[in-house]
Amino acid sequence: MQEKTLKILEFDKIIGLLVERAMTAPGRERCSTLLPAKELTKIQAAQEETDDMVHLLLEKSDLPLSGISDIRPAVRRAESDAVLSTVELMKIGAFLRSVQRIKGTLPEDYGSGDNPDSRLVYERILLLSPLAGLESRIDECIAGEEEIRDRATVELYNIRRRIRRAQDDVRKELDRIMRSRPSALQDIVVTLRGDRYVVPVKAEHRNQIPGLVHDTSASGSTVFVEPMAVVELNNKIKVLMSEEAKEIEQILLELSTKVANQSDTLITNATVLTDLDFAQAKAKLALSMKAMPPLLNDHGRIVLKAARHPLISPAEVVPIDFELGTTFKTLVITGPNTGGKTVTLKTCGLLTLMAMAGLQIPAQDKSEVSTFNHVLADIGDEQSIEQSLSTFSSHLRQIIEITAIAEPGSLVLLDELGAGTDPSEGAALAISILEDLRSKGALTVATTHYKELKGYALNTPEVENACCEFDTDTLRPTYRLMIGVPGVSNAFAISQRLGLDPSIIARAQDLISDEGAQFEELVASIEKSHQEAKRMREEIEALRAEAKTAREELAAEEIKLEDKRQQILDQAKIEAAELYIQAEQDVEQLLAELKQKINQDAGHHIISEARGQIRQAQEKIAGQRQKDRLIRHAGQPLSADDIQPGQVYDAPALGLSGTVEGYPDNKGNVVLRSGQMQVTVPVTALTWPEKKSEPKKQRKPAAGSKENAGRITADRRYRMGTELMLLGKLVEDALLELDNYLDDATLAGLNTVRIVHGKGTGALRSAVGDFLAHDKRVSGFRLGGQGEGGDGVTIAELNL
């Protein structure tokens, strides 16, 4: 891309906004060098990076990138065997702590396969290596910009302890001297001169304290003397401090070597953090502009929906709909000055450059932008007094350069084409330039005032007119772009509104040729019709949107009401079932009390009948529940938890319905019986049965009729087993279960039943025998014979 074009279209200002949003020095450097790319795949990857970070910022928060230094120079110095300073090592330690913080932003289960939330940002963070060992060692050694911790090494700790001890000895000796010669001292204080401890002595008493003079005051009245008594101690401190410096040098060398050994990882970390900062800056810029990712192509197709120039205040900018490379490749924009033609030109060019640079664009979703090999622009006044160039000449020089470069895959933006010279010659030259660019396969957008170019656009294939809308009532431009409509100057209307003498305006209108006047009137009529049609379309769209919203709200309300109704019904059925269970318990208690008060024969008969009626009511409630469930879920697939043995289900793939026998096996299959046919099918192949039309109701038999009794007996006999299993039960529980079983067996009309009590100690067998011996429902009983279970089974004959 030409640097001049980037500046004309103000791409550099977009880069400035991007740099402001970066949080690290390397990130700002990366942002400042961003340029549009040409390869579609590269641009798509950059857009995906931006969009991924936008979603992360919307869902989570900013990455903790602030305060990160550029460690790359220090790492390269370490690679060249240089010894790093404490400041450089501190920055590397802080850098590694930042790496650890950013690594901590990964979801705990990310990368385990259980988290489907795959993100480019997270994949990049996975590349970071915190190097905890190096960071910990730096922290152990470096306390500040010019300070090494005592515990960095054992040797340093010992040296510094000896230094402190020697310094204490010096102070003690100096304190003794000051106490013994106070009159000779200028002040009772110990100070340092050149790392050696001295005392301030009055010049006239210099001989009272023998020692080495290290300094004098400005007035000469004080000399700083190192008493002979502490010279050797100061020498000792000097030696120890030299040893300390050597040990510190060894510590710094050790840390520098560790940094050099991890240089590749550190540089990789720095690169990853720079990439993250760069991506986050792009995402922040997109969010601040309320931008969206464009659809990309390399076919020269640009379709911008509600596009906004990013450098115009959001409160002032007017969104435009713009297209190029769809049904036409050249767009001629006409209309009055300050109407928005140049802004439209710059919006098209700047948004194209932003998209090619991997930045999202301030336009509606699904806007399209093409990649281009060249974006060439001639916008603004390039007049140069120094070069003796007029406005026309400066524009022409730029156009000469553009026409030399233009080729297929070029986007050309020309402002005020042909202006600055004789109108007739300028118009002819403008048409010729557009023809040349069209023949070379370039996509071109040009603004002009010449009516000749309007006619050229109307009569030339792949060339289209457009204008910036102007409100003649308010004498203000609306800045909306209307494609397919040529613009008019509105000079007469504006002049009349502003108060120009009507006679002057009338004379001017007479001077225009009839053909020209008719053309302008036709264009004005087209523009007015276009505006009216657009207004009607907007009203229709608004009504459609309102109707759609109303329908959706109504549907949602219906669903809500239906859910509420179903909840009320379900709750009522639950409460009814609970009441029924409580009533059943009360009835059982009353039956037990009644059984004790009346004779056994009558008691058994009444209790059996009562229990039979209770079971009928239970079956009716259960049947109603199942019926409701079938109605709600008819035709829907089943899960293993839905299967109930004995229930009817549909198998659509087989075209039959049948009864399920048993629960699903470990493979999820069940046995379905339909008439005489029995098949094994997977649960997933079954559905709830479709609601069948209700059969014609038959006359319901009276409750006490023989027909009803026969039906109940047959039904009970069908469902009643002829064997009672009492193995392992306590005597009291077993006899209660036996009593209930005999009721059911009697009602079912069974002649013979088999009671399995086992052999064991014989206590349960004896209790069963005693119970049967005194029960009027039993006509006789015996122990099981060979092949019947022997003494572990009792066979009972019942009275019918």
Buried (B, 14 or more C-beta within 10 A) or exposed (E): BBEBBBEBBBBEEBBEBBBEBBBBEBBBBBBEEBEBBBEBEEBBBBBEBBBBBBBBBEEEEEBEBEEBBBBBEBBEBBBEEBBBBBBBBBBBBBBBBBBBBBBEBBEEEBEEEEEEEEBBBBEBBEEBBBBEEBBEBBBBBBBEEEEBBBEBBEBBBBBBEBBEEBBEBBBEBBEEBBEEBEEBBBEEEBBEBEEBBBBBBBEEBBEBBEBBEBEEEEEEEBBBBBBEBBBEBBEBBBEBBEBBEEBBEBBBBBBBBBBBEBBEBBBBBBBBBBBBBBBBBBBBBBBBBEBBBBBBBBEBBBBBBBBBBBBBEEEEBBBBBBBBBEEBBBBBBBBBEEBBBBBBBBBBBBBBBBBBBBBBBBBBEEBBBBBBEBBBBBBBEBBEEEEEBBBBBBBBBBBEBBBEBBEEBBBBBBBBBBBBBEEEEBBBBBBEBBBBBBEBEBBBBBBBBBBBBBBBBBEBEEBBBBBBBBEBEEBEBBBBBBBEBBBBBBEBBBBBEEEBEEEEBEEEEEEEEEEEEEBBEEBBEBBEEBBEEEEEEEEEEEEEEEEEEEEEEEEEEEEEEEEEEEEEEEEEBEEEBEEBEEEBEEBBEEBEEBBEEEEEEEBBBBBBEBBBEBBEEBEEBEEEEEEBBBEEBBEEEBEEEBBEEEBBBBBEEBEBBBBBEEEBEEEBBBBBEBEEEEBEBBBEBBBBBEEEEEEEEEEEBEEEEEEEBEEBBEEBBEEBEEEBBBEEBEBEEBBEBBBBBBBBBBBBBBEEBBBBBBEEEEEBBEBBBEBBEEBEBBEEBEBBEEEEBEEBBBBBBBEE
